[in-house]
Amino acid sequence: MKKNLLTKEASTSIIARINNLSATHQPQWGEMTASEMLLHCNSCNKQILKESRENHRTTLKEYLLRILALYIASDFKKNIKGEARHETKGKVDSIDFENQKNEFIHLIQQFPTNTRPLTLTHPAFGNISTNEWGIAAYKHMDHHLRQFGV
């Protein structure tokens, strides 16, 4: 079974890993600082938890990419560009690290206690289920934690 951020076990493991991150950690790939990575994750997680689906029909390409990324590939690929609205380079200082880390933990804690459907349209996978959002969110957080070696 795929790890899913909607489960207490998965969210607890992500929080335990983030507690090993410091503002001075350097990325093993990419250019974000630890504070920028947290801001990026916080921006994405807020959107997942708060926004709802646009009127969008999932394409065959999105469906196939979803199956590959969520169910077949073990990890997300390194250096993949995300949506421009989640670009955080230069938008946060390392002095704000603890605030970003606390917000990260707060948002991760909301996933297993969430009771409403997660209905945001994924930019690459199209319309995905609440369960698939839990898998995608876990894989995304895992990706960035591995980026910083935690």
C-alpha positions as CSV (number, residue, x, y, z in Angstrom):
1,M,0.0,0.0,0.0
2,K,1.3,3.5,-0.9
3,K,2.1,5.9,1.9
4,N,-0.6,8.5,2.2
5,L,-0.4,11.8,4.0
6,L,-4.1,11.3,5.0
7,T,-3.0,8.6,7.5
8,K,-1.7,9.5,11.0
9,E,1.3,7.2,10.5
10,A,2.5,8.9,7.3
11,S,1.9,12.4,8.6
12,T,3.8,11.6,11.9
13,S,6.7,10.2,9.9
14,I,6.9,13.4,7.8
15,I,6.8,15.6,10.9
16,A,9.6,13.5,12.5
17,R,11.7,14.0,9.5
18,I,11.1,17.7,9.3
19,N,12.2,18.1,12.9
20,N,15.6,17.0,11.7
21,L,15.8,19.9,9.2
22,S,17.7,23.1,10.1
23,A,18.0,26.4,8.3
24,T,21.6,25.5,7.4
25,H,20.8,22.3,5.6
26,Q,22.0,22.5,2.0
27,P,20.0,20.8,-0.9
28,Q,21.4,17.7,-2.5
29,W,19.9,18.9,-5.8
30,G,18.1,22.1,-6.9
31,E,18.6,25.7,-5.7
32,M,16.1,26.3,-3.0
33,T,17.2,27.0,0.6
34,A,15.6,25.1,3.4
35,S,13.3,28.1,4.1
36,E,12.3,28.4,0.5
37,M,11.5,24.6,0.3
38,L,9.3,25.0,3.4
39,L,7.5,28.0,1.9
40,H,7.0,26.0,-1.3
41,C,5.6,23.0,0.5
42,N,3.3,25.2,2.6
43,S,2.0,27.0,-0.4
44,C,1.2,23.6,-2.1
45,N,-0.4,22.1,1.0
46,K,-2.6,25.1,1.7
47,Q,-3.8,24.9,-1.9
48,I,-4.6,21.2,-1.6
49,L,-6.4,21.6,1.7
50,K,-8.4,24.7,0.8
51,E,-9.1,25.0,-2.9
52,S,-11.6,22.9,-5.0
53,R,-11.6,21.5,-8.5
54,E,-11.8,23.7,-11.5
55,N,-14.0,22.6,-14.4
56,H,-11.5,20.4,-16.0
57,R,-11.6,17.1,-18.0
58,T,-8.7,14.8,-17.3
59,T,-6.8,14.0,-20.5
60,L,-5.4,10.6,-21.3
61,K,-1.8,12.0,-20.9
62,E,-2.7,13.3,-17.3
63,Y,-4.3,9.9,-16.4
64,L,-1.2,8.0,-17.6
65,L,1.2,10.4,-15.9
66,R,-0.9,10.0,-12.7
67,I,-0.6,6.2,-12.8
68,L,3.1,6.3,-13.5
69,A,3.9,9.0,-10.8
70,L,1.6,7.8,-8.0
71,Y,1.6,4.0,-8.5
72,I,4.6,2.9,-10.5
73,A,7.5,5.2,-9.9
74,S,9.1,5.0,-6.4
75,D,9.9,8.7,-6.2
76,F,9.2,12.0,-8.0
77,K,12.1,12.9,-10.4
78,K,14.6,15.5,-9.3
79,N,14.6,19.1,-10.7
80,I,11.0,19.0,-12.0
81,K,9.6,22.5,-12.3
82,G,6.3,23.1,-10.6
83,E,3.6,25.7,-11.1
84,A,4.9,29.3,-11.1
85,R,2.6,30.3,-8.3
86,H,4.6,27.9,-6.0
87,E,8.0,29.3,-7.0
88,T,9.7,30.6,-3.9
89,K,13.2,31.4,-4.9
90,G,14.1,34.7,-3.1
91,K,10.7,35.0,-1.5
92,V,11.7,34.1,2.1
93,D,14.8,34.6,4.3
94,S,16.5,32.0,6.4
95,I,15.5,34.1,9.4
96,D,11.9,33.0,8.8
97,F,12.9,29.3,8.9
98,E,11.2,28.5,12.2
99,N,8.0,30.2,11.2
100,Q,7.9,28.2,8.0
101,K,8.7,25.0,9.8
102,N,6.0,25.5,12.3
103,E,3.5,26.2,9.6
104,F,4.7,23.1,7.7
105,I,4.0,21.0,10.8
106,H,0.6,22.6,11.3
107,L,-0.5,21.9,7.7
108,I,0.8,18.3,7.8
109,Q,-1.2,17.7,10.9
110,Q,-4.4,18.8,9.1
111,F,-4.2,16.0,6.5
112,P,-5.2,13.0,8.7
113,T,-7.9,15.0,10.5
114,N,-9.4,16.4,7.2
115,T,-13.0,15.3,6.8
116,R,-13.9,16.9,3.5
117,P,-13.0,15.6,0.0
118,L,-9.9,17.1,-1.5
119,T,-11.1,18.1,-4.9
120,L,-8.4,20.4,-6.4
121,T,-7.4,19.6,-10.0
122,H,-3.8,18.5,-10.0
123,P,-1.8,20.5,-12.6
124,A,-0.1,17.4,-14.1
125,F,-2.5,14.5,-13.1
126,G,-5.9,16.1,-13.7
127,N,-8.8,15.3,-11.5
128,I,-7.6,13.0,-8.7
129,S,-9.4,11.5,-5.8
130,T,-8.9,12.4,-2.1
131,N,-6.9,9.2,-1.6
132,E,-4.7,10.1,-4.6
133,W,-4.2,13.6,-3.1
134,G,-2.9,11.9,0.0
135,I,-0.5,9.8,-2.0
136,A,0.7,12.8,-4.1
137,A,1.1,15.0,-1.1
138,Y,3.2,12.3,0.8
139,K,5.4,11.8,-2.3
140,H,5.8,15.5,-2.7
141,M,6.9,16.0,1.0
142,D,9.1,13.0,0.8
143,H,10.7,14.4,-2.4
144,H,11.7,17.7,-0.7
145,L,12.8,16.0,2.5
146,R,15.1,13.7,0.5
147,Q,16.3,16.9,-1.3
148,F,17.6,18.1,2.0
149,G,18.8,14.7,3.3
150,V,16.2,14.3,6.0
